[in-house]
């Protein structure tokens, strides 16, 4: 049930198609304007259809792919704004992404973790503490996305929190934690941070 709910609440194309969609939107709208709009959507300062803003279909995909009852769900514009930032970053988005990590919507929190994972070294290192708190998020996909993001923004001390997830019953989360530990080991030139062989 939770998986179906999540799938419905994260409408849109596959990841490769998401990137292509954002690239096309940059070409049509302009990079700076697209980033500004994405930040305003994520922070709730813009809504689909606002005068002067692009058509939300540019970043939403085909309307037919959305559940009609959820097409106007309040979280959707915030999630779409964050999704743009996964592929098209601007440093001025950092505060909006940090706020999005604490959003009431699991879809927004997860997508903001994806932004952190994609652009962690570009001004998002200060989000590490907030991201680490999401390792205990009620939504399993948020927890997995947080683990992945910590590989990019976590410090050496983050390793212990990730190590504790290696035996988690959720294999997706355990795998994300292992990958994050590998990334920490690489970032800090600390092979000892990698997952223990017995795992």
N, C-alpha and C positions, 0 to 999 in steps of 0.2 A: 504493500500500500504506500509506504513512504517513498519507494522508488518511483511509483507512478506519479505521485504528487510532485516529486522533484522534477521529473521529466516534463510534466506539464508546465511547471513554474520556471523552467529554463528553456523556453521555446527558442526555436531558431535553428540555424544550420550547424553542420559539423565544424570542428575547429578550423580546418583549412578554408572552409567557405566563409567562416567568420572573418578571418584575416583578409581574404579577398574582398569581402564586403566593406571592411573598414578602409582598405586601400582605395577602393572605388569612391568611397565617401570623401576621402582626403582629396582626391582628384577633382571631385565635383564641388566641394564646399571650400576647400583650402585647409591646410593643416592646422593653423592657429585657430581658425573659426571652429573647426570640428572639435578640437581639444577644449575650447571654451564652452561649447555647447554640451559636451560630455560631462564636464565638471558641474555645470549648472543642472543637468539632469540628475547626476549622482547626488548632489547636495539638496535636491528638491526645489531649486530656484527656477526650474523650467519644466514645462509640461508639454507633451505632444500637442502640436497644433498652435503653439504660441506664435503670435505675429512676429515675422522676421526670422524665425528659426526654420531649419530644413524640415522636410517631411520625415517623420519618424521611420518610415519604411526603408530609408537609406541604411539604417542600422538594425532594424528589426527583422528584415527579411520579408518573405511573402506573408501577407496577412492570413492566407489560407492555412498556414502552418500553425497558427495559434488557436488554442481553445477559445471559442467566442466569449465564453463566460469570464475568461481570464485576460482577454486582450486589453482591458482597461484596468486590470488589477493595479492598485496603487504602487506596488513595489516595482512593477515592470520598467518604468522609465529610469529608475535609479539603477536597476541591474543593467539595462542597456547602456547607460552612461558609463558604468564601470567596465562593461565589456569592450567598449571602444578604447578605453585606456589600457586594456591588456595589450592591444596592438599598436596604439598610437599614443605615446607618452608625452606629457609636458610637465616639467617640474612644478608648475603652479597647481597641479592636481594633487599634490601630496596631502594637503590638509583634508581635502574631500575624501580621499582614499582612507585616511586614518579614521575619519568619522564613519565611513562606510563599513569599516571592520566591526563597528558596534551597532550596525543597523538592525532594526527589528526583523528584517527579512533574512532568512537563511540564504536565499539566492544572492542577495546583495553582499552579505558577509563572505560567501564563498567566492564570488567574482572579484571582490576586493583582495582576497588572498591570492587569486590568480594574478592580479595586477602587481602585487608585491613580489610574487615569484618571478614575474617577467622583468621587473624593473627595480629590484631591490637595491642595487648599487647606485641607483640614480635618485637619491634623496629619500629613500624609504627605510633606511636603516633604523631611524627612530621608532618605527612601528613594531620593532621586534617584541617588546613586552606585551603589546596588545595582541599580536599574532599568537604569542605563546599562550595567552589566556584562552585562545580559541581551541586549544588542544582538548579542552573539556566542554566544548560546545555541545548542546543537545543534538545537533544534526551531524550525522556521521560524515557527510561529504564536506562539511565545513571543517571538521577535524582533520580530514585528509589533506584538504587544500592548505590548511594552516601548517601542517607538518612540511609540506613541500615548500611553502614560502619561507619557513625557518631555515631551510638550507641556504637561502640567499641572504637573509637579514639577521639570522641568529648569531650570537656570540659563541665562544667556546663553551660557556656555561650552559648553553641551550642543549648540549649533547645529552646531559643526564635525563632531561625531560623526554627527549626523543628515544633514548635507550629504553625507557620504561614502556614504550609503545611497541617494541619489536615483537612482543608475544601477545599483542592484542588479538582478541578473537576476530576482529574485523581485518581480514587479510589485506584489504585496500589501504587501510590506515597503517598497518604494520609495514607494508611495502613502501608507502610514502615516507615513513619515518626512516627506513633503511636508506632510501635515496637521499634524504635530507642529511643524514649522517655522513654519507659519502661526499656530499657537496661541502659540508662543513670541513671535513678532513682535507679536501682539496683547497678550500679558501684559506685555511690557516696552516697548511702544510703540516698537518697533524694526523698521520696515518692511524694513530691510536684512537681517534674519534670514530673510526668506521665501526660498523656493527660487528659484534663478536662473532667468530666463525661458527660457534654452536647454534646460532640463530638461523 
